[in-house]
Amino acid sequence: MTAVSPLQRVLLAAAGAMRDRASCLFVLDNVCAQVARMVHEPLMAQIRLAWWRDGLQADTALAQHRSPEMDALRALSGFDHVRPHLIAMVDGWEALILFDGSDTDAMLTAFARGRGGGLFAAFGTAVDTEASGAVWALWDLAGHLGDEALAERAVALAREMATGPRVPLPRMLAMMAGVARSDVRRGRGAPPDLTPRLYLRLLRAQLIGR
C-alpha cells in the first residue's frame, strides 16, 4: 500500500472520524503524483492514470483493476457519490502531465480544480469547497516544481483564487486551506518537505480551526 507523507500524517491526526477516508484520498493523490513524475514518458504516465480512472469508473471491481489502494477506495462509504470526485483528482493530474506549454493558466486551473477540488469535495461537506481545494493544490504544486516560472504562475493564480470569502471546512481541510491561503497571499508556495515552521503552523491551525 502506498504510504502517506510526514505532512499528511500530521493532517490525518486532525481528521477525526474522517481519518480513514482522508488516508485513502491522500494515497490516491500520492499515486497520481508518482505517475506525474514520469513526465519524460507522458504516454506511459497517461496509461497508468487511465488504469485508475477505468478502475474507479467500473460498476463492479474488475480483476484487472484490483490493488490494495483501489480496493480501499471502492470500499469508501458512499462510493457512488464520491466516485466523480476521485475521478476528478485523476483528471486534474492528467492535465498537468499532458501540458504542452500552450496555455499555462488553463492547465493550472484544470489541475487545481480537478486535484484539489476533487479531494476536498470527496469529504462530502455541505459547502462549495472547490476554490479552497484549488488554492491548496496550486500551493502544494508550486513547492514541488523544478520550473521556477511555472511555480510562480501557480502561486499567482492561487492568490487570485484566494480572494473569495472563507467557507466552513472540517478541521483537517481548514488546516490545509489555511496555510495555503496564507502563503500564496505572500507569494509563497509550499515547502518541498514538512519543515518545523510548517509543522508549528499546522498545529496552530488545528487549535484555532483555520
Wavefront OBJ file of the C-alpha trace (Angstrom):
o trace
v 0.000 0.000 0.000
v 1.310 3.443 -0.927
v 2.465 5.356 2.146
v 1.371 8.803 3.258
v 3.922 11.587 3.710
v 5.019 13.120 7.040
v 2.899 16.201 6.255
v -0.112 14.019 5.556
v 0.387 12.149 8.825
v 0.181 15.460 10.688
v -3.043 16.280 8.855
v -4.503 12.825 9.485
v -4.067 13.368 13.214
v -6.679 16.138 12.894
v -9.056 14.215 10.615
v -11.068 12.618 13.434
v -13.795 10.298 12.188
v -12.766 11.051 8.603
v -9.251 9.669 9.081
v -9.756 6.503 7.017
v -11.344 8.440 4.172
v -8.601 11.066 4.277
v -5.913 8.388 4.233
v -7.418 6.798 1.113
v -7.646 10.160 -0.633
v -4.049 11.022 0.208
v -2.909 7.655 -1.121
v -4.718 8.250 -4.425
v -3.155 11.707 -4.650
v 0.285 10.260 -3.909
v -0.103 7.560 -6.552
v -1.060 10.185 -9.135
v 1.880 12.360 -8.080
v 4.234 9.415 -8.560
v 2.819 8.896 -12.056
v 3.223 12.612 -12.801
v 6.938 12.325 -12.101
v 7.169 10.215 -15.260
v 6.973 13.389 -17.355
v 9.728 12.072 -19.623
v 7.291 9.292 -20.605
v 3.919 11.101 -20.908
v 2.243 8.261 -22.822
v 3.118 5.710 -20.142
v 2.009 8.145 -17.434
v -1.312 8.666 -19.207
v -1.816 4.904 -19.489
v -1.234 4.480 -15.762
v -3.694 7.239 -14.913
v -6.214 5.652 -17.295
v -5.897 2.443 -15.259
v -7.001 4.327 -12.152
v -9.786 6.166 -13.957
v -11.137 2.966 -15.500
v -10.986 1.143 -12.179
v -12.920 3.912 -10.429
v -15.485 4.182 -13.220
v -16.244 0.445 -13.336
v -19.593 -0.518 -11.806
v -18.009 -3.568 -10.190
v -14.457 -4.276 -9.052
v -12.780 -5.975 -12.018
v -9.847 -8.328 -11.615
v -7.624 -6.221 -13.879
v -8.148 -3.206 -11.643
v -7.532 -4.787 -8.262
v -4.928 -3.384 -5.880
v -4.961 -2.630 -2.137
v -5.325 1.082 -2.925
v -8.132 0.601 -5.430
v -9.973 -1.812 -3.134
v -9.778 0.704 -0.265
v -11.138 3.494 -2.454
v -14.027 1.402 -3.753
v -14.843 0.405 -0.163
v -15.312 4.028 0.928
v -18.685 4.833 2.439
v -20.926 6.346 -0.232
v -18.516 5.368 -3.003
v -21.048 6.026 -5.775
v -21.376 9.630 -4.606
v -17.648 10.191 -4.057
v -16.615 8.445 -7.296
v -16.873 11.603 -9.522
v -14.572 13.473 -7.156
v -11.979 10.692 -7.204
v -12.061 10.676 -10.999
v -11.719 14.473 -10.965
v -8.487 14.067 -8.973
v -7.091 11.748 -11.627
v -8.206 14.095 -14.401
v -6.515 17.015 -12.668
v -3.195 15.215 -12.574
v -3.617 14.230 -16.200
v -3.984 17.898 -17.171
v -0.544 18.523 -15.654
v 1.021 15.512 -17.337
v -0.301 16.414 -20.795
v 0.656 20.092 -20.565
v 2.217 21.153 -23.875
v 3.157 24.681 -22.841
v 0.444 26.370 -24.887
v -1.915 27.665 -22.185
v -0.409 27.673 -18.718
v -3.389 29.186 -16.908
v -5.858 26.738 -18.455
v -3.692 23.790 -17.433
v -3.128 25.052 -13.881
v -6.826 25.792 -13.447
v -7.824 22.321 -14.670
v -5.200 20.746 -12.428
v -6.244 22.741 -9.369
v -9.975 22.217 -9.757
v -9.550 18.536 -10.509
v -6.936 17.557 -7.968
v -7.719 19.961 -5.128
v -11.393 20.492 -5.813
v -11.910 16.750 -6.152
v -10.051 15.899 -2.955
v -11.874 18.499 -0.862
v -15.270 17.609 -2.369
v -14.711 13.928 -1.613
v -15.260 14.730 2.071
v -18.912 15.425 1.292
v -19.208 18.778 3.041
v -22.346 20.831 2.536
v -20.463 23.862 1.173
v -18.686 24.518 -2.099
v -15.050 23.624 -1.410
v -13.654 23.807 -4.961
v -11.892 27.153 -4.557
v -10.314 26.150 -1.236
v -9.133 22.864 -2.685
v -7.799 24.558 -5.812
v -5.744 27.041 -3.775
v -4.254 24.192 -1.753
v -3.423 22.159 -4.892
v -1.595 25.061 -6.545
v 0.246 25.941 -3.318
v 1.420 22.354 -2.974
v 2.352 22.036 -6.644
v 4.421 25.226 -6.561
v 6.591 23.744 -3.827
v 7.480 20.703 -5.915
v 8.083 22.147 -9.372
v 11.529 22.443 -10.871
v 10.242 25.048 -13.329
v 10.511 28.333 -11.410
v 8.357 30.313 -13.848
v 5.575 27.725 -13.688
v 5.771 27.649 -9.888
v 5.479 31.437 -9.740
v 2.440 31.368 -12.021
v 0.844 28.651 -9.887
v 1.241 30.836 -6.786
v -0.090 33.909 -8.608
v -3.154 32.021 -9.826
v -3.740 30.596 -6.349
v -3.562 34.111 -4.921
v -6.298 35.201 -7.339
v -8.446 32.230 -6.270
v -7.867 33.005 -2.579
v -9.660 36.362 -2.733
v -13.095 34.890 -2.050
v -14.670 34.526 1.384
v -13.685 31.675 3.658
v -16.100 28.778 3.852
v -16.574 26.488 6.865
v -14.493 23.351 6.457
v -13.766 20.232 8.514
v -10.732 20.741 10.732
v -8.219 18.935 8.542
v -9.327 20.725 5.358
v -9.346 24.046 7.198
v -5.709 23.444 8.164
v -4.753 22.667 4.568
v -6.647 25.624 3.150
v -5.472 27.998 5.864
v -1.726 27.527 5.436
v -2.068 27.515 1.648
v -4.103 30.711 1.559
v -1.730 32.466 3.942
v 1.342 31.530 1.909
v 0.030 32.342 -1.563
v -1.068 35.776 -0.365
v 2.596 36.310 0.487
v 3.741 34.947 -2.861
v 4.973 31.625 -1.481
v 4.346 28.024 -2.436
v 4.625 25.048 -0.129
v 7.984 23.938 1.246
v 9.054 20.719 -0.513
v 9.066 18.859 2.810
v 7.490 19.176 6.255
v 9.571 21.877 7.932
v 9.463 22.712 11.669
v 7.852 26.047 10.806
v 5.103 24.425 8.740
v 4.541 21.845 11.477
v 4.006 24.594 14.053
v 1.695 26.495 11.699
v -0.404 23.375 11.207
v -0.610 22.789 14.948
v -1.737 26.368 15.420
v -4.334 25.951 12.673
v -5.554 22.782 14.353
v -6.035 24.621 17.636
v -7.833 27.679 16.237
v -9.613 25.952 13.383
v -8.056 27.837 10.445
l 1 2 3 4 5 6 7 8 9 10 11 12 13 14 15 16 17 18 19 20 21 22 23 24 25 26 27 28 29 30 31 32 33 34 35 36 37 38 39 40 41 42 43 44 45 46 47 48 49 50 51 52 53 54 55 56 57 58 59 60 61 62 63 64 65 66 67 68 69 70 71 72 73 74 75 76 77 78 79 80 81 82 83 84 85 86 87 88 89 90 91 92 93 94 95 96 97 98 99 100 101 102 103 104 105 106 107 108 109 110 111 112 113 114 115 116 117 118 119 120 121 122 123 124 125 126 127 128 129 130 131 132 133 134 135 136 137 138 139 140 141 142 143 144 145 146 147 148 149 150 151 152 153 154 155 156 157 158 159 160 161 162 163 164 165 166 167 168 169 170 171 172 173 174 175 176 177 178 179 180 181 182 183 184 185 186 187 188 189 190 191 192 193 194 195 196 197 198 199 200 201 202 203 204 205 206 207 208 209 210
